[in-house]
């Protein structure tokens, strides 16, 4: 029987998903504009957005736990409304100049470093622990749907309404989140911390280390992210180019992977997670490893699309179980800080693995790089049964 989720969570989820869609469309549009200036400008805009997020996300988690996640989100969403409106005005005045695009990326990266941990902690602040897996799986499915729809919708809107109008629409999305935050009141959790800021920052790491199984789960999260995230963003496009599929067929493969992840997440949102976390995560990762191994063959777009669907479904099952395990294990005094460490565990390894896998794909082949990802995922599946079993409830 499906779990009934609180109206406060559903309202917040709807508003944040709408805002995420607006941001996805805007960043596709800005990336398209940056690419028109050449590869160096495109890389500069991506770096300006990603580097502050990587450097400041732990600070953002400490601030959220110190002042309160809702209060911090009221501040960050207000700033993003102002940033988007200022960007719209500047785009109308000067057009998408390289420095304007880089400044927009920098502003977004800094603000998101503070908002991401607070946003990530909201499910446990608004939802009972028993319903947490359902809430997080629903959020995961909607996030994947946004990623799937953002690029094509952005392409249509760039051609029809233009960049300034897209920036204004994104500002409206942040304003909707502000409106919902003004109404809801998280009923769970603890009050803002009064400890010194630098102690709060270091105590986040100590809290992760002291909580049984949490550090291992974050390590597994980082290892999985390092070999799963480059598959659709880097290796499948390289495989498509090497195999001569064309942009359309390659896009279908990427979309099929996203669709598989959405389907798995929505099933978990309805039925709930398995009773034993470790085996469920291991099963999902084993399926992902098998799908990536089939991707490596690159024999035909049809076979690869089917394999991509398996990759998405396996990843969706693993994430839908691993996410609630991490957030549910976090002390209530450290919710945002644990989410900050989760974000760091996902962001930092991918910076390294993207470069290593890209170099391997160029020097040998994309298929070999995908084969390495499949092998690494197989090891992660084995590790999941050992690392997470210690916190699983006793079997029947």
N, C-alpha and C positions, 0 to 999 in steps of 0.2 A: 504493500500500500504506500503510495507516495507520501512523503513528509510535507506537511504544510509549513511553508516558510513565512516569516513575519512580513507584514506589509512594509515596515520600515526598510528591511533589506531589499525587498523587491523594488521599492521606489528608488533606493540608492543605486541598485544594480541597473535599472533602466536608464537612470540619468547618467551614470558613469559610462555605460555602454554607448549611449548616444554621443557623449563627449569623446570617447575613444574613436568612434567612427569619424567624427569631424576632424580629429587630430590625424588619423590615418590618411584621410583624403588630403588634408593640407600638406602633410609631409611628402606624400607622393607628388603633389603639385610643385612643392619647393624643390624636391629632388629632380624633377623633370626640368625645372627652370635652371637649376645648377648645372645639370648635364649639358645644357645648351652652351655653357661657357667653357666646357672641356672637362676632362677627367680630374685635373688638379683642383678645380673649384668644387666639383662634386665631392671629392675626397675631403676637402677643407670643411665643407658644410657638415658632412657626416662626423668628422672628428670634433668639430665645434659642439655638436650635440651630444656625442657619446662620451667624450673624455670627462666633462664635468660630472656626468652621471656616475661614471666609474669612480671618480675621486671623492665625491661628496655624499654618496649614498649612505655610508655608515654614519656620517654626521646627521643626515636627514632622519635616520632611524632614531638616533639619540634625541634629537629635537622633538620628534613626534611623541616619544614616551615621556619626555620632560614636560611639554606644554599641553599634551593631549592631541590625539590624532585629528579629531573633529576640528579643533581650533586651528591647527596647522593647515588643514585642507581648506578651511575658509579663507586663510591667507593666500595659499598657493593658487587656488582657483581664481581668486580676485586678481592676482598678479597676471595670470594667464589671460584673463579677459582684457586687461589693459595692454598686454603684449600683442595679442591678436588684433585689437583695434588699431594700435600704433602701426603694426605691420601693414594693415590694410591701407592706412593713410599714406605710409611711405611708398607702398607699391604703386599707388595711384600717382604719386608725385615723381618718383624717380624710376619706376620699373624695377624688375628683379635684378638689381646689381649684385655682383659677387659679395661685397662687404655687407650689404643688407641681408642677404641670405645667410651669411656666416653669423651675423649678429643675432638673427632670429634663432638659428640653431643653438648658439651659446645660451641665450636666454631660456630657451626651452629645456636645454640640458641641465642648467642649474636648478630651475624650478622643479623639474621632474625628479631630481635627486632627492628633494625633500618630500615630494608628494607620493612617490612610489611606495616607500615603506608604510606610510600612513594608509594609503589605499589598500595595500595588501593585508593590513591588520583589521580592516573593517568587518570582514565576515565574522570573525570571532567576537567582535564587539557588538554585533547586531543579531547574531544567530546563536541558539542553544548549541552546546557541544554535540548533542545527538544528531542535529540537522546540519552540522558543519560540512560533512562530505557532500551532501546534496547541494548545498549553497555554492561550494567551491567548484563542483563539477559543472553546475549551470553557468557559473561565471566563466569557466574555462571554455565551454562550448560557444558562448556568445563572443568571447574574445577571438576565438579562431574564426568565427563567422565574420567578424569585423575585419580581420586581416585578409580574409578571402575576398571581401567586397570592396575594401578600401581602394586598391589599385585601379580596378576597372571603373569604379564610380569617380575616382579622381581624374582619370583620363577623360571621361565624358564631361565633367564639370570644368576642367581646364579649357576644353574646346568650346564650351557654351557660355559660361558665366564669367570665367577669368579668375585670376589669383586673388584680387582684393575681395571679391564677393565670397570666396571660399574662406578667407581669413575671418571675415565678419561672421560667417556661419559657425566657424569653430569657436569664436568668442561667445556666440549664443549657446553653444553646447556647454561650455564652462559655466555660463550663467545659470543654466538649468541645474547643474550640480550644486552650485551655490544655494539656489532656492531650496533644494531638497535638504541640504545640510542645515539650513536655517530652521527647518521644521523638525527633523528627526533628532532624537536624543539617545545615544548609545546607552543601553541599560546595563551592560556588562563590562567588567574590567575594573581597574583601579584608577584612583585619581592621578593627576599629573605628579611627576617626581619632583622632589625638592633638593635632591643631591646635587653637588657641583657638576657642571657640564662635562668637564674632562673625565671625572670619575664615571659619569653616566656613559660616556663613550667607551671607555675601557671595560666597564661592567657588562656591556653587551657581549664582548668576546668571552668573558668569564661565565656569563649566563649560558651561552651556547656550550661551553666546555663542561659545565657542571650538570647540565640536563642530560640524563642518560639516553644515549642513542641519537641525540640531536646532531652532534658534530659529524657522526658517521653518515647520517641522512643527508646533511648538507654537502659532504664530500661526494656522495653518490649523485646528488643533484647536479653538481658541477661537472662530474665526469660524463653524465648523460648529455648535458647541454653541450659539452665540447664536441661530441660526435654526432648529435642529432640535429642541432640547429644549422650546421653548415650543409646538411644534405639538400634541403630544398632551396636555400639561399645561394649556395655556391656550386655544389657538385652536380646537382641535376641540370642546371643551365649549362655547365661545362660538358656534361655527358651529351646533352641535346645538340650542342654545337659540334662535338666530335662525331656524333652519329648522323648528323645531317637531318634531324627531325624538323627543324624550323621552329620559329617562336611559338606558333599556335599549339603544336603538339607538346612542346616542352611546358607551356603554360597549363595545359590540361593535366599533365603529370603532377605539377605542383599543386594545382587545385584539388586533385584527387587525394593527395596526402592530407591537405587541410580538411577535406570532407570526411575522411576516415577519422580524424581526430575529433571533429565536431560530433560525429555519430556516437563515438565511444563515450565522450563526455556527457552527452545528453542521456544516454542509457544509464550511466552511473548516477546522474542527477535524479533520475526517476527511481532507480532500484536501490541506490546506496552502494557503499563500498563493501568489499568482501570482509569477512570477519578477521582474517589473518592478512595483515598488510604485506609482509615480506613476500610470500608466495605470489600474491596478486601482482605486485610490482615486478617480480622476477618473470612471471608469465608474460606481462606486457612487454618487457624489454626483450625477452626471447623472441616474441613475435616480431618486434621491431628489427632485431638482428637478422631474422630470416628474410624480412622484406627488403632490408638494405642489401643483403647478399644477392637477392634476385635483381634489384636495381643495378647492381654492378655488372650483370650480364649485358645489359643494354641491347638486348636482341631485337626488340620491336617496341614502339610506343605503347601498343596495347598491353603487352606483358608488363612493361615497366609501370604503366598507369595502375594496373592491378596490384603490383608490388608496392607502389606508393600508397595505395589505399590501406594495405596491411601495415606499412610503416606508421601511417597516421593513426590507425586504430590502436596499434600496440602502444604507441607513445601516449595516446589519449588515456588508455587504461592505466599506464604507469603513473602519469602525472596526476590523474584523478585520485589515486591512492596515496602517492607520495606527498602531494600538497597538503591535504588535511593532516597527515601524520606530522609534518614539520610544524604547521601552525598550531595544531592541537597539542603538541609537546611543549610549546613555548610557555614559559611562565607569563602570567597575565601582566606582570610589571615590565616585560621585555617584548611585547608583541611586535611593535614596529622595529625594534632593533634586530629581532630574529628575521623579520621580513627584509631588512636591509642586508643582512648577511646572506639571505637567500638570493637576493638580486645580485650581490657581488659574486656569489658562487656561480651564477649563470653567466654574468657578463665577462668576468676576467678570463676564464679558460677559453672562451670562444675567440677572444682577441688573438690568443696564441694558436689555437687549432685552425682557425680560418687561414692563417698564413702558412702553417705547416701542410695542411691538406691541399691548399691551392698550389704550393710548390710541388708537392708530390704528384698532383694531377697534371701539372705542366711538364714535369720531367719524365714521368712514366705514363700514366693514363688516369682519367677520372674513375674508371672501373677499379683500378688498384686502390685508389684513395677510398672509394666506397667499401671495398673489401676490408680495408683496415678499420673503417667505422663499424662494420658488421662484427668483426672480431672483438673490438673494444666493447661493443654492446653486449656480446655474449658473456664477457667477463663481468660486466656490470650486473647482468642477470644473476650470475652466480653469487656476486657480492651481496645483492639485495636480500637473498634468503638468509645470509649470515648476519648482515648489519642490522636488519630490521626485526628479526625474529625475537630479539630480546625484549621488545616492548609489546609484542603481540599478546592479546589475551590468551589465556589457556584454552586449548581446544576442547570440544565437547567430550 
